[in-house]
Amino acid sequence: MTRIRMTRSAAAVAHGLTGAALALALAGCEREQAPPEPVASQSAPQPTSIMRDDLDESVLPPPEPQLAPLDARISFSDGGAELSESATAELASILRSPQIAEGGPILLRAHSDSTGSDEANLRSSRQRGEAVRDYLVENGVDAERVTIIAFGEQNPLQPNARPDGTPDEPGRAANRRVDLLVALPEGADPVPEGLTASDDEPAPAPG
């Protein structure tokens, strides 16, 4: 009977030791486990700009095209100072242009060929400029806007004569012209520095 009790006591002690060892082992495992990673704190939301810096440029209206001065050439290839049908049509188109509507100054640079004397060619070119001016004024342009510069045979576009001295008729026809410039109101004086308009010369002349 005593032996049986001793056996049970030994078993109880062994059982207790086994349980203690198991508890220690579990505690060691828990200590060896890596600590959990800290949870990242959520950052506060960034404030939204009310200036609309991120506005899509594709939805913006395109900039308006900037108006440029108008250059045109009125031909007097047939000679004289009468406006041809093609010259009248060109001037009618100019009158419909936005540059004319802006109200800026108009410069007429009148030219002749080399036929005749310098004085005669100057008068002839002046009369061509006046013919263009009169048409513009008769169709609503303020005469104060128009300035005429008569160059005579200066500043030819084409040669007036061939190398052998004979007349170059196509070249002379191209040189009989009025170059027209419609400047914008913000522009400077349309008359280039150092140039003055010629005095009126009523007498007709060739060239």
HUUR-V826488 format. One record per residue. RES is the residue in one small letter. SS is DSSP state (helix for helix, strand for strand, loop for the rest). PHI is phi in whole degrees, 0 to 359 (none if undefined). Layout:
# HUUR-V826488
res | ss | phi
RES | SS | PHI
RES | SS | PHI
This chain:
# HUUR-V826488
res | ss | phi
m | loop | none
t | helix | 298
r | helix | 292
i | helix | 294
r | helix | 297
m | helix | 297
t | helix | 296
r | helix | 294
s | helix | 296
a | helix | 297
a | helix | 295
a | helix | 294
v | helix | 297
a | helix | 298
h | helix | 296
g | helix | 295
l | helix | 297
t | helix | 298
g | helix | 295
a | helix | 295
a | helix | 297
l | helix | 295
a | helix | 295
l | helix | 296
a | helix | 296
l | helix | 296
a | helix | 296
g | helix | 295
c | helix | 297
e | helix | 294
r | helix | 290
e | helix | 284
q | loop | 292
a | loop | 294
p | loop | 295
p | loop | 295
e | loop | 292
p | loop | 293
v | loop | 282
a | loop | 294
s | loop | 284
q | loop | 287
s | loop | 285
a | loop | 291
p | loop | 298
q | loop | 286
p | loop | 292
t | loop | 266
s | loop | 289
i | loop | 263
m | loop | 272
r | loop | 57
d | loop | 295
d | loop | 270
l | loop | 296
d | loop | 291
e | helix | 292
s | helix | 293
v | helix | 267
l | loop | 282
p | loop | 291
p | loop | 293
p | loop | 294
e | loop | 290
p | loop | 296
q | loop | 277
l | loop | 285
a | loop | 249
p | loop | 302
l | strand | 255
d | strand | 250
a | strand | 212
r | strand | 231
i | strand | 255
s | strand | 272
f | loop | 237
s | loop | 297
d | loop | 280
g | loop | 91
g | loop | 74
a | loop | 234
e | loop | 272
l | loop | 285
s | loop | 281
e | helix | 298
s | helix | 292
a | helix | 293
t | helix | 296
a | helix | 295
e | helix | 295
l | helix | 293
a | helix | 297
s | helix | 293
i | helix | 296
l | helix | 297
r | loop | 271
s | loop | 284
p | helix | 295
q | helix | 295
i | helix | 297
a | helix | 295
e | helix | 292
g | loop | 86
g | loop | 282
p | loop | 291
i | strand | 237
l | strand | 249
l | strand | 247
r | strand | 255
a | strand | 259
h | loop | 225
s | loop | 226
d | loop | 271
s | loop | 263
t | loop | 291
g | loop | 88
s | loop | 281
d | helix | 300
e | helix | 295
a | helix | 294
n | helix | 292
l | helix | 295
r | helix | 296
s | helix | 297
s | helix | 293
r | helix | 298
q | helix | 296
r | helix | 293
g | helix | 298
e | helix | 293
a | helix | 297
v | helix | 292
r | helix | 301
d | helix | 299
y | helix | 297
l | helix | 297
v | helix | 293
e | helix | 297
n | loop | 251
g | loop | 104
v | loop | 276
d | loop | 294
a | helix | 299
e | helix | 294
r | helix | 282
v | strand | 259
t | strand | 237
i | strand | 249
i | strand | 238
a | strand | 264
f | loop | 257
g | loop | 65
e | loop | 273
q | loop | 292
n | loop | 56
p | loop | 289
l | loop | 280
q | loop | 231
p | loop | 298
n | loop | 276
a | strand | 218
r | loop | 279
p | loop | 303
d | loop | 275
g | loop | 96
t | loop | 285
p | strand | 297
d | loop | 260
e | helix | 297
p | helix | 300
g | helix | 294
r | helix | 295
a | helix | 297
a | helix | 293
n | helix | 282
r | loop | 277
r | strand | 200
v | strand | 231
d | strand | 271
l | strand | 250
l | strand | 233
v | strand | 256
a | loop | 274
l | loop | 275
p | loop | 304
e | loop | 283
g | loop | 288
a | loop | 283
d | loop | 306
p | loop | 293
v | loop | 279
p | loop | 301
e | loop | 299
g | loop | 88
l | loop | 248
t | loop | 229
a | loop | 291
s | loop | 284
d | loop | 292
d | loop | 297
e | loop | 233
p | loop | 289
a | loop | 287
p | loop | 289
a | loop | 205
p | loop | 287
g | loop | 104
